[in-house]
Amino acid sequence: MMVLKGNPVIKGKASGPAMVTKMPMNFTASFTKPKNLIPAWRSLVQDSNHDLFNKNIRDTVFVYPATIGSTYTGMVLLQRMFEKGSPAAMIVQRADSLLVSGTVLAETWFSRGVPVVEYGSDDLFEKIKTGDQVEVDGKTGEIKVTGSRNL
């Protein structure tokens, strides 16, 4: 097991298999396509320019560098969390208002936010790989990486 120390952003604890990308995520471009209206496909990345195209982020620990896109991103995240189609937790190199707004509102309005930890070092993508089992503590910033890479 490896333990990393990040900066806590949104409290809570969660675990799951890691879904890792080195590409910034545009949640609006990824989750507002007509296909995302179909219940089974709501959590599939539908941005054909992204390396996670057609991958399901639901119940994963989503590891990525930054959020990009419009201010609508927070509402897209809120919708994913409200519908229980979001990642279980998020680890991001640079947390910003686009990411935090949707998560805070989901927690405040529906008690369905997810923990977020900021881990700014470039070694993030060397230490966590897709398929690793990851536990996130959004209160302390602790990230535990265990298990094998099964994806």
VOVO-763108 format. One record per residue: x, y negated, z negated of N, C-alpha, C, O in turn; residue number from 1; residue in one letter. Coordinates in nm, 4 decimals, decimal comma. Each point is the difference from the previous one (the first is absolute). Example, Ala and Ser with C-alpha at 12.3 -4.5 7.8 and 13.67 -1.06 7.14 Angstrom:
- 1,3190_0,5690_-0,7800_-0,0890_-0,1190_0,0000_0,0900_-0,1200_0,0000_0,1036_0,0019_-0,0665_1_a
- -0,1386_-0,1069_0,1385_0,0820_-0,1190_-0,0060_-0,0770_-0,1090_-0,0730_0,0509_-0,1108_-0,0169_2_s
***
This chain:
- 0,0845_0,1180_0,0000_-0,0845_-0,1180_0,0000_0,0889_-0,1241_0,0000_0,1048_-0,0039_-0,0644_1_m
- -0,1496_-0,0967_0,1381_0,0691_-0,1276_0,0062_-0,0957_-0,1075_-0,0523_-0,1178_-0,0003_0,0357_2_m
- 0,1667_-0,0896_-0,1185_-0,0819_-0,1081_-0,0542_0,0565_-0,1324_0,0508_0,1183_-0,0295_-0,0171_3_v
- -0,2046_-0,0488_0,0793_0,0363_-0,1320_0,0514_-0,0733_-0,1050_-0,0829_-0,1083_0,0259_-0,0525_4_l
- 0,1669_-0,1422_0,0411_-0,0628_-0,1094_-0,0752_-0,0286_-0,1147_0,0950_0,0909_-0,0637_0,0532_5_k
- -0,2207_0,0390_-0,0331_-0,0427_-0,1118_0,0826_-0,0649_-0,1064_-0,0859_0,0014_0,0080_-0,1229_6_g
- -0,0579_-0,1067_0,1880_-0,0708_-0,1066_-0,0695_-0,1498_0,0294_0,0008_-0,0578_0,0171_0,1073_7_n
- -0,0063_-0,0108_-0,2235_-0,1439_0,0254_-0,0023_-0,0764_-0,1170_0,0622_0,0306_-0,1163_-0,0267_8_p
- -0,1294_0,1478_0,1090_-0,0821_-0,1029_0,0640_-0,1466_0,0178_-0,0412_-0,0627_-0,0944_-0,0479_9_v
- 0,0090_0,2134_0,0661_-0,1381_0,0313_-0,0377_0,0043_0,1224_-0,0906_0,0577_0,1023_0,0368_10_i
- -0,1178_-0,1120_-0,1540_0,0064_0,1078_-0,0992_-0,0770_0,1234_0,0462_-0,0801_-0,0045_0,0934_11_k
- 0,1074_0,1129_-0,1616_-0,0647_0,1274_0,0269_0,1038_0,1074_0,0247_0,1175_-0,0291_0,0225_12_g
- -0,1624_0,1548_-0,0271_0,0878_0,1130_0,0268_-0,0654_0,0873_0,1057_-0,1216_0,0194_0,0001_13_k
- 0,2042_0,0330_0,0898_-0,0505_0,0901_0,1038_0,1157_0,0824_0,0536_0,1169_-0,0348_-0,0170_14_a
- -0,1519_0,1441_0,0818_0,1020_0,0837_0,0622_-0,0559_0,0605_0,1274_-0,1210_0,0026_0,0224_15_s
- 0,2120_0,0458_0,0600_-0,0393_0,0641_0,1246_0,1197_0,0180_0,0892_0,1118_-0,0371_-0,0359_16_g
- -0,1352_0,0945_0,1536_0,1089_0,0155_0,0952_0,0337_-0,1351_0,0633_-0,0893_-0,0796_0,0288_17_p
- 0,2164_0,0550_-0,0079_0,0422_-0,1263_0,0603_-0,0320_-0,0026_0,1487_0,0153_0,0998_0,0704_18_a
- -0,0600_-0,2162_-0,0242_-0,0142_-0,0302_0,1423_0,0878_-0,1221_0,0212_-0,0319_-0,1095_-0,0464_19_m
- 0,1432_0,1291_0,1172_0,1034_-0,1027_0,0078_0,0129_-0,0533_0,1424_-0,0014_0,0760_0,0968_20_v
- 0,0140_-0,2074_-0,0861_0,0295_-0,0643_0,1272_0,0939_-0,1173_-0,0245_-0,0091_-0,0675_-0,1026_21_t
- 0,0978_0,0439_0,1958_0,0886_-0,1162_-0,0069_-0,0605_-0,1196_0,0722_0,0587_-0,1081_0,0021_22_k
- -0,1776_0,1280_0,0577_-0,0676_-0,1074_0,0724_-0,0961_-0,0734_-0,0937_-0,0689_0,0641_-0,0793_23_m
- 0,0630_-0,1972_0,0869_-0,1013_-0,0732_-0,0762_-0,1396_0,0482_0,0410_-0,0193_0,0467_0,1122_24_p
- -0,0765_-0,0581_-0,2021_-0,1354_0,0479_0,0277_-0,0961_-0,1160_0,0188_-0,0112_-0,0883_-0,0851_25_m
- -0,0577_0,0904_0,1976_-0,1087_-0,0932_0,0267_-0,1292_0,0774_-0,0251_-0,0484_0,0709_0,0882_26_n
- -0,0073_-0,0846_-0,2082_-0,1193_0,0750_-0,0362_-0,1192_-0,0367_0,0868_-0,0835_0,0856_0,0291_27_f
- 0,0739_-0,2117_0,0130_-0,1099_-0,0416_0,0860_0,0078_0,0717_0,1346_-0,1005_0,0540_0,0464_28_t
- 0,2162_-0,0524_0,0164_0,0160_0,0674_0,1294_-0,0163_0,1507_-0,0129_-0,0408_0,0660_0,0956_29_a
- 0,0718_-0,0112_-0,2110_-0,0028_0,1448_-0,0178_-0,1367_0,0553_-0,0390_-0,0306_0,1149_0,0320_30_s
- -0,0518_-0,1933_-0,1001_-0,1227_0,0561_-0,0576_-0,1283_-0,0720_0,0375_-0,1008_0,0149_-0,0690_31_f
- 0,1020_-0,0930_0,1769_-0,1228_-0,0668_0,0438_-0,0358_0,0376_0,1436_-0,0675_-0,0764_0,0690_32_t
- 0,1114_0,1910_-0,0246_-0,0334_0,0491_0,1341_-0,1327_0,0758_-0,0051_-0,0399_0,0472_-0,1065_33_k
- -0,0284_-0,0349_0,2197_-0,1265_0,0755_0,0014_0,0130_0,1420_-0,0574_-0,0924_0,0483_-0,0655_34_p
- 0,2050_0,0185_0,0891_0,0180_0,1349_-0,0546_-0,0080_0,0010_-0,1524_-0,0445_0,0984_-0,0591_35_k
- 0,0870_-0,2068_-0,0044_-0,0014_-0,0065_-0,1452_-0,1417_-0,0068_-0,0583_-0,0172_0,0085_-0,1216_36_n
- -0,0834_-0,0236_0,2070_-0,1385_0,0034_-0,0464_-0,0471_0,1424_-0,0284_-0,0958_0,0199_-0,0746_37_l
- 0,1627_0,0789_0,1336_-0,0348_0,1400_-0,0204_0,0562_0,0423_-0,1358_0,1204_-0,0122_-0,0228_38_i
- -0,2045_0,0614_-0,0671_0,0462_0,0298_-0,1364_0,1285_0,0822_-0,0075_0,0868_-0,0315_-0,0815_39_p
- -0,0718_0,1333_0,1613_0,1188_0,0854_-0,0072_0,1261_-0,0701_0,0495_0,1111_0,0451_-0,0279_40_a
- -0,1274_-0,1536_0,1003_0,1149_-0,0705_0,0584_0,0268_-0,1354_-0,0634_0,0859_-0,0740_0,0479_41_w
- -0,1567_0,0400_-0,1537_0,0118_-0,1346_-0,0580_0,1383_-0,0316_-0,0531_0,0388_-0,1168_-0,0046_42_r
- 0,0359_0,2171_-0,0355_0,1323_-0,0245_-0,0580_0,1130_0,0337_0,0953_0,1153_0,0108_-0,0418_43_s
- -0,1467_0,0059_0,1694_0,1031_0,0261_0,1006_0,0556_-0,1316_0,0525_-0,0757_-0,0913_0,0329_44_l
- 0,2072_0,0817_-0,0250_0,0645_-0,1181_0,0567_-0,0319_-0,0029_0,1491_0,0367_0,0920_0,0730_45_v
- -0,1051_-0,1973_-0,0273_-0,0415_-0,0102_0,1398_0,0758_-0,1073_0,0770_-0,0429_-0,0407_0,1080_46_q
- 0,1536_-0,0048_-0,1616_0,0869_-0,0938_0,0716_0,0956_0,0831_0,0840_0,0930_0,0603_-0,0533_47_d
- -0,1151_-0,0567_0,1842_0,0799_0,0863_0,0889_0,1455_-0,0437_0,0093_0,0832_0,0738_0,0526_48_s
- -0,0516_-0,1920_-0,1026_0,1389_-0,0470_-0,0001_0,0752_0,0381_-0,1275_0,1187_-0,0300_-0,0135_49_n
- -0,1868_0,0953_-0,0788_0,0622_0,0349_-0,1274_0,0455_0,1453_0,0014_-0,0634_0,0849_0,0627_50_h
- 0,1738_-0,0563_-0,1321_0,0509_0,1380_0,0000_-0,0890_0,0966_-0,0785_0,0187_0,1213_0,0090_51_d
- -0,1142_-0,1724_-0,0850_-0,0948_0,0869_-0,0713_-0,1333_0,0135_0,0742_-0,0990_0,0436_-0,0588_52_l
- 0,0955_-0,0799_0,1855_-0,1220_0,0097_0,0806_-0,0637_0,1380_-0,0166_0,0658_0,1027_0,0165_53_f
- -0,1946_-0,1024_-0,0493_-0,0816_0,1202_-0,0211_0,0350_0,0777_-0,1264_-0,0462_0,1130_-0,0163_54_n
- 0,1256_-0,1692_-0,0728_0,0295_0,0642_-0,1289_-0,1010_-0,0503_-0,1028_-0,0453_-0,1143_0,0061_55_k
- 0,0113_0,2007_-0,0995_-0,0964_-0,0315_-0,1043_0,0750_-0,0452_-0,1256_0,0854_0,0726_-0,0509_56_n
- -0,1172_-0,1922_0,0013_0,0682_-0,0520_-0,1187_-0,0777_0,0271_-0,1289_0,0486_-0,0308_-0,1088_57_i
- -0,1667_0,0870_0,1197_-0,0838_0,0239_-0,1183_0,0715_0,0912_-0,0997_0,0540_0,1043_0,0368_58_r
- -0,0548_-0,1451_-0,1625_0,0548_0,0757_-0,1126_0,1505_0,0235_0,0071_0,0517_0,0872_-0,0698_59_d
- 0,0186_-0,1624_0,1517_0,1461_0,0079_0,0045_0,0588_-0,1090_-0,0885_-0,0706_-0,0907_-0,0441_60_t
- 0,1995_0,1007_0,0190_0,0729_-0,1129_-0,0554_0,0649_-0,0656_0,1219_0,0964_0,0512_0,0571_61_v
- -0,1520_-0,1647_-0,0199_0,0397_-0,0665_0,1241_0,1232_-0,0863_-0,0259_-0,0038_-0,0911_-0,0827_62_f
- 0,1123_0,1199_0,1533_0,1284_-0,0677_-0,0189_0,0314_-0,0747_0,1294_0,0099_0,0609_0,1065_63_v
- 0,0058_-0,1946_-0,1161_0,0217_-0,0805_0,1206_0,0685_-0,1318_-0,0367_0,0045_-0,0363_-0,1176_64_y
- 0,0485_-0,0354_0,2166_0,0774_-0,1198_-0,0331_-0,0828_-0,1237_-0,0338_0,0345_-0,0734_-0,0926_65_p
- -0,1436_0,0488_0,1663_-0,0759_-0,1231_-0,0206_-0,1348_0,0094_0,0695_-0,0214_0,0833_0,0881_66_a
- -0,0683_-0,1708_-0,1300_-0,1297_-0,0132_0,0644_0,0063_-0,1180_0,0951_0,0512_-0,1065_-0,0346_67_t
- -0,1038_0,1262_0,1550_-0,0079_-0,1088_0,0971_-0,1437_-0,0100_0,0490_-0,0799_0,0913_-0,0207_68_i
- 0,0479_-0,2016_0,0853_-0,1331_-0,0157_0,0571_-0,0708_-0,1222_-0,0538_0,0599_-0,0888_-0,0604_69_g
- -0,1891_0,0876_0,0846_-0,0817_-0,1150_-0,0366_-0,0424_0,0053_-0,1464_0,0265_0,0970_-0,0710_70_s
- -0,0923_-0,2025_0,0285_-0,0500_-0,0044_-0,1368_-0,1122_0,1010_-0,0217_-0,0371_0,0269_-0,1143_71_t
- -0,0165_0,0283_0,2196_-0,1049_0,1022_-0,0099_0,0552_0,1317_-0,0561_-0,0765_0,0874_-0,0409_72_y
- 0,2072_-0,0741_0,0392_0,0643_0,1220_-0,0501_-0,0484_0,0373_-0,1395_-0,0257_0,1174_-0,0265_73_t
- 0,0130_-0,2131_-0,0615_-0,0468_0,0276_-0,1355_-0,1381_0,0623_-0,0007_-0,0278_0,0894_-0,0800_74_g
- -0,0594_-0,1362_0,1689_-0,1349_0,0553_0,0072_0,0007_0,1414_0,0582_-0,0806_0,0840_-0,0399_75_m
- 0,1710_-0,0580_0,1334_0,0126_0,1349_0,0569_0,0462_0,0968_-0,1091_-0,0537_0,1101_-0,0120_76_v
- 0,1514_-0,1501_-0,0661_0,0449_0,0835_-0,1120_-0,1117_0,0199_-0,1017_-0,0206_0,1111_-0,0489_77_l
- -0,0504_-0,2165_0,0173_-0,1136_0,0094_-0,0916_-0,1004_0,1040_0,0502_-0,0483_0,0823_-0,0778_78_l
- 0,0173_-0,0857_0,2055_-0,0954_0,0954_0,0582_0,0522_0,1431_-0,0095_-0,0756_0,0912_-0,0333_79_q
- 0,2049_-0,0706_0,0623_0,0581_0,1341_-0,0098_-0,0106_0,0510_-0,1435_-0,0331_0,1165_-0,0222_80_r
- 0,0609_-0,2024_-0,0746_-0,0062_0,0404_-0,1404_-0,1436_0,0244_-0,0437_-0,0274_0,0962_-0,0719_81_m
- -0,0652_-0,1826_0,1146_-0,1408_0,0174_-0,0351_-0,0529_0,1341_0,0523_-0,0757_0,0682_-0,0692_82_f
- 0,1150_-0,0311_0,1894_-0,0467_0,1249_0,0616_0,0836_0,1213_-0,0399_-0,0185_0,1089_0,0542_83_e
- 0,1103_-0,1276_-0,1486_0,0892_0,1074_-0,0463_0,0806_0,0589_0,1149_0,0193_0,1213_0,0083_84_k
- 0,0269_-0,2082_0,0796_0,0793_0,0433_0,1148_0,1370_-0,0635_0,0032_0,0645_-0,0046_0,1048_85_g
- -0,0200_-0,0440_-0,2177_0,1288_-0,0696_-0,0061_0,1098_0,0941_-0,0472_-0,0272_0,1125_-0,0421_86_s
- 0,1509_-0,1592_0,0493_0,1068_0,0756_-0,0652_-0,0272_0,0089_-0,1502_-0,0717_-0,0832_-0,0556_87_p
- 0,1288_0,1839_-0,0091_-0,0117_0,0123_-0,1450_0,0802_-0,1088_-0,0695_-0,0381_-0,0478_-0,1069_88_a
- 0,1505_0,0087_0,1689_0,0875_-0,1056_-0,0526_0,0811_-0,0543_0,1165_0,0080_0,0620_0,1060_89_a
- 0,0521_-0,1786_-0,1271_0,0845_-0,0595_0,1038_0,1324_-0,0458_-0,0607_0,0049_-0,0581_-0,1085_90_m
- 0,1011_0,0865_0,1822_0,1333_-0,0491_-0,0333_0,0439_-0,0828_0,1193_0,0054_0,0502_0,1123_91_i
- 0,0258_-0,1759_-0,1358_0,0309_-0,0929_0,1079_0,1279_-0,0756_-0,0347_0,0265_-0,0291_-0,1167_92_v
- 0,0521_-0,0023_0,2188_0,1216_-0,0777_-0,0256_-0,0321_-0,1445_-0,0364_0,0649_-0,0582_-0,0870_93_q
- -0,1647_0,0002_0,1531_-0,0362_-0,1397_-0,0257_-0,1516_-0,0110_-0,0150_-0,0733_-0,0009_0,0989_94_r
- 0,0280_-0,0073_-0,2220_-0,1432_-0,0197_-0,0252_-0,0358_-0,1450_0,0303_0,0780_-0,0911_-0,0276_95_a
- -0,1950_0,0708_0,0837_-0,0445_-0,1355_0,0315_-0,1496_-0,0128_-0,0250_-0,0660_0,0965_-0,0386_96_d
- 0,0138_-0,2149_0,0606_-0,1411_-0,0263_-0,0290_-0,0936_0,0824_0,0876_-0,1110_0,0310_-0,0431_97_s
- 0,1518_0,0057_0,1647_-0,0858_0,0822_0,0855_-0,0268_0,1351_-0,0640_-0,1131_0,0485_0,0006_98_l
- 0,2166_0,0115_-0,0554_-0,0124_0,1294_-0,0658_-0,0716_-0,0126_-0,1341_-0,0931_0,0753_-0,0288_99_l
- 0,1360_-0,1685_-0,0508_-0,0477_-0,0103_-0,1372_-0,1465_-0,0425_-0,0069_-0,0727_0,0478_-0,0871_100_v
- 0,0276_-0,1354_0,1753_-0,1373_-0,0507_-0,0091_-0,1029_0,1117_0,0099_-0,0908_0,0064_-0,0829_101_s
- 0,1020_0,0803_0,1799_-0,0965_0,1089_0,0152_0,0036_0,0973_-0,1156_-0,1038_0,0497_-0,0438_102_g
- 0,2227_-0,0226_-0,0053_0,0156_0,0941_-0,1102_-0,0590_-0,0557_-0,1290_-0,0686_0,0716_-0,0729_103_t
- 0,0948_-0,1974_0,0448_-0,0547_-0,0638_-0,1203_-0,1526_-0,0075_0,0080_-0,0683_0,0274_-0,0986_104_v
- 0,0146_-0,0642_0,2146_-0,1450_-0,0090_0,0136_-0,0667_0,1369_-0,0120_-0,1066_0,0111_-0,0605_105_l
- 0,1676_0,0932_0,1171_-0,0556_0,1348_-0,0117_-0,0051_0,0438_-0,1460_-0,0964_0,0633_-0,0430_106_a
- 0,1994_-0,0967_-0,0320_0,0020_0,0352_-0,1423_-0,1024_-0,0832_-0,0776_-0,0726_0,0535_-0,0837_107_e
- 0,0669_-0,1823_0,1108_-0,0895_-0,0896_-0,0720_-0,1466_0,0299_0,0295_-0,0816_0,0070_-0,0919_108_t
- 0,0478_0,0106_0,2188_-0,1398_0,0170_0,0393_-0,0508_0,1437_-0,0132_-0,1158_0,0218_-0,0357_109_w
- 0,2024_0,0767_0,0646_-0,0473_0,1382_0,0105_0,0771_0,0992_-0,0873_-0,0300_0,1194_0,0015_110_f
- 0,1287_-0,1673_-0,0774_0,0878_0,0879_-0,0789_0,0641_0,1075_0,0879_0,0107_0,1160_-0,0395_111_s
- 0,0312_-0,1565_0,1582_0,0589_0,0947_0,0954_0,1317_-0,0511_0,0591_0,0350_0,0365_0,1123_112_r
- 0,0360_-0,1177_-0,1838_0,1307_-0,0433_0,0480_0,0998_0,1133_-0,0077_-0,0294_0,1055_-0,0562_113_g
- 0,1454_-0,1261_0,1112_0,1070_0,1001_-0,0050_0,1265_-0,0655_-0,0530_0,0206_-0,1198_0,0192_114_v
- 0,0651_0,1981_-0,0864_0,1247_-0,0580_-0,0492_0,0923_-0,0406_0,1150_0,0083_0,0672_0,1028_115_p
- 0,0600_-0,1783_-0,1238_0,0961_-0,0501_0,0981_0,1300_-0,0317_-0,0733_0,0004_-0,0666_-0,1035_116_v
- 0,1097_0,1161_0,1596_0,1331_-0,0297_-0,0526_0,0844_-0,0554_0,1142_-0,0009_0,0520_0,1116_117_v
- 0,0730_-0,1575_-0,1423_0,0929_-0,0583_0,0970_0,1394_0,0552_-0,0287_0,0494_-0,0074_-0,1125_118_e
- 0,0132_0,0631_0,2172_0,1366_0,0518_-0,0120_0,0776_-0,0613_0,1160_-0,0077_0,0480_0,1131_119_y
- 0,0821_-0,1536_-0,1417_0,0591_-0,0828_0,1032_0,1259_0,0501_0,0669_0,0418_-0,0564_0,1011_120_g
- 0,0199_0,1601_-0,1538_0,1277_0,0460_0,0538_-0,0181_0,0767_0,1315_-0,0999_0,0694_0,0192_121_s
- 0,1971_-0,0829_0,0704_-0,0038_0,0706_0,1282_0,0161_0,1505_-0,0148_-0,0298_0,0740_0,0938_122_d
- 0,0763_-0,0263_-0,2095_0,0147_0,1443_-0,0171_-0,1347_0,0694_-0,0241_-0,0047_0,1221_-0,0155_123_d
- -0,1037_-0,1988_0,0123_-0,1334_0,0568_-0,0181_-0,0266_0,1119_0,1000_-0,0522_0,1052_-0,0369_124_l
- 0,0878_-0,1274_0,1627_-0,0317_0,0959_0,1058_0,0979_0,1172_0,0054_-0,0216_0,0961_0,0738_125_f
- 0,1273_-0,1043_-0,1507_0,0913_0,1135_-0,0158_-0,0430_0,0861_-0,1188_0,0185_0,1216_0,0005_126_e
- -0,0752_-0,1850_-0,1005_-0,0349_0,0709_-0,1235_-0,1369_0,0670_0,0052_-0,0223_0,1007_-0,0672_127_k
- -0,0694_-0,1559_0,1463_-0,1334_0,0595_0,0124_-0,0253_0,0315_0,1463_0,0150_-0,0859_0,0868_128_i
- -0,0533_0,2096_-0,0607_-0,0300_0,0451_0,1362_-0,1437_0,0509_0,0054_-0,0556_0,0422_-0,1014_129_k
- -0,0027_-0,0464_0,2183_-0,1344_0,0528_0,0188_-0,0060_0,1443_-0,0486_0,0832_0,0833_0,0360_130_t
- -0,1831_-0,0563_-0,1181_-0,0191_0,1343_-0,0546_0,0509_0,0179_-0,1410_-0,0400_0,0946_-0,0678_131_g
- 0,1281_-0,1835_0,0209_0,0437_0,0069_-0,1392_-0,1206_-0,0226_-0,0910_-0,0904_-0,0766_0,0334_132_d
- 0,0899_0,1433_-0,1474_-0,1037_-0,0248_-0,0998_0,0454_-0,1199_-0,0830_0,1118_-0,0011_-0,0514_133_q
- -0,1979_-0,0993_0,0382_0,0378_-0,1253_-0,0655_-0,1052_-0,0382_-0,1041_-0,1202_0,0092_0,0248_134_v
- 0,1676_-0,0522_-0,1410_-0,0855_-0,0558_-0,1046_0,0339_-0,1472_-0,0143_0,1173_-0,0373_-0,0034_135_e
- -0,2191_-0,0458_-0,0050_0,0184_-0,1444_-0,0089_-0,0671_-0,0518_-0,1269_-0,1151_0,0330_-0,0284_136_v
- 0,1881_-0,1143_-0,0473_-0,0554_-0,0663_-0,1173_0,0039_-0,1503_0,0257_0,1055_-0,0629_-0,0086_137_d
- -0,2206_0,0068_0,0399_-0,0084_-0,1414_0,0324_0,0146_-0,0923_-0,1198_0,0146_-0,1211_0,0169_138_g
- -0,0184_0,1758_-0,1365_0,0195_-0,0822_-0,1196_0,1485_-0,0183_-0,0308_0,0427_-0,1090_-0,0382_139_k
- 0,0364_0,2164_0,0549_0,1425_-0,0057_-0,0333_0,0897_-0,0187_0,1225_0,1153_-0,0410_-0,0131_140_t
- -0,1682_0,0710_0,1319_0,0806_-0,0049_0,1221_0,0784_0,1272_0,0243_0,0818_0,0059_0,0918_141_g
- -0,1055_0,0956_-0,1726_0,0738_0,1262_0,0136_-0,0559_0,0839_0,1156_-0,1210_0,0149_0,0168_142_e
- 0,2141_0,0386_0,0611_-0,0331_0,0867_0,1145_0,0744_0,1301_-0,0205_0,1229_0,0007_-0,0066_143_i
- -0,1967_0,1112_-0,0037_0,0613_0,1313_-0,0146_-0,0170_0,0765_0,1308_-0,1110_0,0151_0,0510_144_k
- 0,2227_0,0324_0,0019_-0,0006_0,0756_0,1258_0,0375_0,1438_-0,0306_0,1093_0,0281_-0,0491_145_v
- -0,2014_0,0626_0,0788_0,0222_0,1428_-0,0234_-0,0491_0,0794_0,1206_-0,0517_-0,0566_0,0963_146_t
- 0,0684_0,1856_-0,1030_-0,0565_0,0879_0,1021_0,0787_0,0011_0,1284_0,1102_-0,0541_0,0096_147_g
- -0,1703_0,1173_0,0887_0,0687_0,0173_0,1285_-0,0718_-0,0771_0,1090_-0,1123_-0,0474_-0,0172_148_s
- 0,1792_0,0368_0,1268_-0,0536_-0,0714_0,1162_-0,0754_0,0990_0,0863_0,0591_0,0724_0,0801_149_r
- -0,1918_-0,0701_-0,0976_-0,0823_0,0999_0,0650_-0,0712_-0,0505_0,1254_-0,0582_0,0802_0,0729_150_n
- 0,0611_-0,2107_-0,0459_-0,0737_-0,0511_0,1152_0,0864_-0,0119_0,1224_-0,0479_-0,0418_0,1055_151_l
***
